[in-house]
């Protein structure tokens, strides 16, 4: 099941308790303060985990996230603990499978929201704008096209839905009511600061970050930390600058290729998800690899 040619679908680590299995990541308890997160090759679309993994995807997501976490720690603290996976996973076979897809992190109290930041008019934001002229309650100028750059960066949070349910857009006032005004403001400022930093870096590499989502948690002292993943093709829309043309949905380095394929099927977007053709899997894997190289490789 976890042969490299077919992808790493699920995790088992000897001596560690699986405490949470998300759409992509498996979390294992180490002690009361630490846990290990393993990024599988599972792929979710429309909040449904598809049956076919994308080989190598989990390793790529981990490398990209670590690149951003380490490069932004002076802007916003994160969940990384400076502990080698090899000091926790001692079985050589298991270590070989997870070494490049696992990280040791602090156990945080997650905030019940997705912190979404938008720089361009695309996805659900474009749909909202077409219907109401607004995105998450923020009125925008008339006449904007699909994929246009927004007049200002928008913080458009959503609720963190239980497994199998869809997240719902919520207002900033809703966030303030749920977690408190001061913390809500911290989350908004942190999200926009991280997005601005990433946009500047990606632009130097020929990539537009159209939007992204962050997750945050509080450590034992109450400090806000960014967690889970960060600015990956799973949590962001990456567009190549050289082919960006407003007025249509640009090609992207993310799972939009899979979403576009699924939209051609007679599928109600409920589990179980449909199988993916080998060509869709191969193209998607190549897009993830290109995102990694362009974002984190040597500058040209």
C-alpha positions, 0 to 999 in steps of 0.5 A: 500500500505504501510502496513508493511507486503507488504512494504513501497512503497511511501511517503506522509508527511503532510505539506511538499512538495515532491521535488524529488522521486528517485528510492528508496528515496523520498525527502521533502523540510523543508526550504531552508537549510534542507530537509527530505529524506525517504527511501522506500522499493522500489527496482531497478535493471538495473535502473528500479524500480520493482513493488514489494517492499522488506519489511523493506528494507528502514529502513535497508538502513537508519540504515546502512547509518547512521552508516557509516555517523556517523562513518566517519564524521571525514574523510569526512563531510556528509549531516546529520543535527542533528535534530530529525524527530519527530520535523518535522513530528508531525502526530503520524501515519505518524511518526510511518511509517517514524521514522526509515526510514527518516533523516533530512539533509542539502540541497546540490548542488549535483555533477553530477557523481557517485563516484565508487570505486572498490577493486575487479574485478566484474560486469561491471569492469569484463566485461570491463577487458574481452574485453579490459584488462582495467577497465575504461581506467586503464590497468590491469595485464593479467590473472586476474580472475572474483572476483580477488582482484585488484592490487590497488583500482580504482576510476572509476566514471560514469555520473549521468544519467537522470531517465530512462537512464543508467549511463555511465562510464567516465574518471577522465579527464571527471570529472575534465572537468565537475567540475574542477580539484581541486574538482575532486581530492577532490572527488577521495581522499574522495571516496578512504579514505571512502572505505579504512575505510569501508573495514577495518571495514567490514573485522573485521566483515567477509565481503568483500566490493568488490565495492561501489558508493558514491554521493557528494554535495557542501554545501552553503560554498562550502564544499564537503560533502558525501550525499544520502546513504553510503555503503549499500547493494543497493550501494555496493557489500558485500561478506561473506569472508567465501565463497569467492572464486575467479573465479566466482561471489561470493554470496552477501548481496545485490540485486545481488540475484534479478539481477540473478533471472531477468537474467533468464527471457525474459525481455528487462530490460526496464520498466515496471519491472517484478513482483518478486516471494515471495521467491525472496522477502523473500530471498532478505529481509533476505540478507539485514537484515544479512548485517545490523547485521553483519556490525553494530551489536556487534562484536563477 
